[in-house]
């Protein structure tokens, strides 16, 4: 388990963003006040498996076939795990093993720290947001400062009632000056619209170097923003579809999954490109929340089964899970999959059930056989932690025991 401390940005003019953010919470969504106070008091705690998933999918590209097949995903997971082990150590907190990390590696930490913090404050998970794409080209004359500014990463969440827009920043070391990054967040946010009930903020995640015994730190920046106009419920449905279609395609691409993926993308035949409908995806009429998920996509529910991925079935306490196991290096394995409950909801639940799907996070120590055996004399007795995330994802880092 890793701990990250939490604090607020104090501007050079003395403006304390603690007052700004806590006022947003009180005025717009007081139901999250207890979560916020808990993080202020106790920091943010995450597992190594959870942190790794942020980096594993951080540069996911649905147009890259390597991300949408088991063969490609196997290689990506293997190389990314080896990369993470060389960059980060997780022992009480998250730390860089060495200085001089690349911009991309610092982004892994910045996005991971930011999104984990945002999730814990607002009870969200990775299936409820997407990255907002970069704006290309120079801004028009008279555009507000920051309107065309590209920062590290920006994400837009929806819980079906309001939007949460968060900007991610990462830093190497705890003693650097982060005022420029805070000013960048403020400039960008002031130029971006938001609804009257929406929450907008940025987080700078500072990751210590290995010889620094202090905890990693998340610093919240809370700028004011203008209004945004589109439907949070439509957007929430879209982000959920997009998330699960993308993640499941790492395990395989059965026909029923292809139907879902076609719903969220459109092909531009003229330009021979695939263009996603986001981030302003909308359904012309109200989402038919009470319609069966399988009926909405005209999928035979009997085919909405995890067995199609030909993975390994495990019983983890009271949950049945389906995973694929990927060898990272000799005697070291990465397991990835989903709980059976996700497939049950897609088969027999409504669209509303799908939108509201969440698992209770849990980490279980596994010690037992997992189906790796290619030859009769090959040992497949594995040990290690397997985490169930709120998205229903199942993540394990396992070692072979002899």
Phi, psi and omega in degrees: 000137180244143179245137174239130177284160184230133175209173182253153175285135172244116184289158179304332180277004177094355178296121180263116183287352172298313181296319181295313185289317181294330174293319175304314182295314181299317186282325190254323185207070183297346179296344180261004184299319181295320178300317181296315181296325178296319180290322177300318184282317191247354183079192181245127179248133180221158175270160177299323180295319180296315180298320181297324182296329178295317179287327182298320184253009186299319181254032178303133179229109184295343178273354178266112184300339179295333179276349187242034176206153179296321182298312179294318181297323179303315181290320179296315181297319181296310183291323181291323179294316178297322178296313182298320180296330180278336184268314190245150165239140180235102182210082185093324173210183176260128181222152171281137177289331183216162173275175177075029180288156182287164177302317180297319181293323176292326176296322177307310183292318181297314181290318180299310180297317182295310186290324177295321178293313180300318180300318185286328177292315191253010176065030181259175171215180188298340182282355188251015177216162170222160177281135177280128185291153179294141174274129183267153173086173181277146180289153177291156178300133180090356179294144179300145177304133179092352184297327181248012185282132177257118177263199183299296179206151176225138183232150178236119178259162166213137172254016179091346180242326180210167178258150174234114179251126183232138177254134183254135173224142177238153177217145175266121181091156186261351188252005180285161178277119183254012183297324179295318178295320178296318179295324177297316178299314181298316180297317181294316185292321181296337181266358183251136182284158176205154177286162185298331181262006186273159182246128182228130182198171174228156177227130174259119180258117178261125182249122181290162171276162192303328183274002178261119186273000178284159179285152167301159191221136176249121184248119186268133177242131187233089178273161174275150183220156176280186189276152179235147182226092157200171196279117181298326182290318175302314183295320179298317178299316180298313183297322178297313179301313183299315181300307185288326176297316180293314184291318181294330181292345173292340181260344181156172183227068177294166184300320182295327178289325177298323178298318179294317181295324178293332180292328186260359175229161175226140181270128174265092186298324183298317181264358181056044180230157173255125185240125177282151180284346185287166001268006183252038177298137175210153175260135188300321177246183179297144176298130180283079190300330186269357178284144177300137180303314182293326179290323181300323181262005180054051180248132174295115187299337179292343179263354179277064185238144179290339183300339182299336181277353177053047179265191178263135179261127178234150170257111179250099186054246183264011183243141169261131182232155179237123186226157165250139182248127185242128177282125180270313177205173183309124176070013180230131189226151174244129179248136179217137179181206185217161175284155179296331184298326177301313181292326177297319180291320178293330181277315191238002183256173178271172174300321178298319176300318180296315180299322185271359184299128172209143172259157173279119182300144181200148174238127185240136174277118181261137174213101182173185181285142169225139190292080176254347195296122174257334180231151186298331183266009183271131180278131178232037178270110187246150177227151177147176181278138171238122182256137170258119180269166182295338177288350187092356176293147178238121186235129178223140171245112192233151177236148178281133178251133182256000000 
